[in-house]
Amino acid sequence: MDIVLLVKGECANVELKLSEGKEKINMCKAIEDMKNDARNEGRADAQLTSIRNVMTNLGVSLQRAMEILGIPAESRKNTYQ
């Protein structure tokens, strides 16, 4: 089903698959969640690019590059190991 949504003054053509009678959908929350997911993906991509640039330009290891960029140790373990 194609639905055209008006989101904060902008038109968004969104394809949604909805099952009738199952559960209610909070469209505002769904859109905010999608925006947050995209934003977080962009941040992760930018961080990876920064790490690669530091490693290449300064000739340092992955661990050292993350230290230089101030990436917390707990984030390093979960994300880049």
GIHURA-V188323 format. One record per pair of residues at least 4 apart in sequence whose C-alpha atoms are under 7 Angstrom apart, sorted by the first residue. I is the first residue (numbers start at 1). J is the second residue. D is the distance in whole Angstrom. If there is no record, write none. Layout:
# GIHURA-V188323
i=I j=J d=D
i=I j=J d=D
This chain:
# GIHURA-V188323
i=1 j=15 d=6
i=1 j=16 d=6
i=1 j=17 d=6
i=2 j=14 d=6
i=2 j=15 d=5
i=2 j=16 d=6
i=3 j=13 d=6
i=3 j=14 d=6
i=3 j=15 d=6
i=4 j=11 d=7
i=4 j=12 d=6
i=4 j=13 d=5
i=4 j=14 d=6
i=5 j=11 d=6
i=5 j=12 d=5
i=5 j=13 d=6
i=6 j=10 d=6
i=6 j=11 d=5
i=6 j=12 d=6
i=7 j=11 d=6
i=7 j=12 d=7
i=26 j=30 d=6
i=27 j=31 d=6
i=28 j=32 d=6
i=29 j=33 d=6
i=30 j=34 d=6
i=31 j=35 d=6
i=32 j=36 d=6
i=33 j=37 d=6
i=34 j=38 d=6
i=35 j=39 d=6
i=36 j=40 d=6
i=37 j=41 d=6
i=38 j=42 d=6
i=39 j=43 d=6
i=40 j=44 d=6
i=41 j=45 d=6
i=42 j=46 d=6
i=43 j=47 d=6
i=44 j=48 d=6
i=45 j=49 d=6
i=46 j=50 d=6
i=47 j=51 d=6
i=48 j=52 d=6
i=49 j=53 d=6
i=50 j=54 d=6
i=51 j=55 d=6
i=51 j=65 d=6
i=51 j=66 d=6
i=52 j=56 d=6
i=53 j=57 d=6
i=54 j=58 d=6
i=54 j=65 d=6
i=55 j=59 d=5
i=55 j=60 d=5
i=55 j=61 d=6
i=55 j=62 d=7
i=55 j=65 d=6
i=60 j=64 d=6
i=60 j=65 d=6
i=61 j=65 d=6
i=62 j=66 d=6
i=63 j=67 d=6
i=64 j=68 d=6
i=65 j=69 d=6
i=66 j=70 d=6
i=66 j=71 d=5
i=67 j=71 d=6
i=71 j=75 d=7
i=71 j=76 d=7
i=72 j=76 d=6
i=73 j=77 d=7
i=74 j=78 d=7
i=75 j=79 d=6
i=76 j=80 d=5
i=76 j=81 d=7
i=77 j=81 d=5
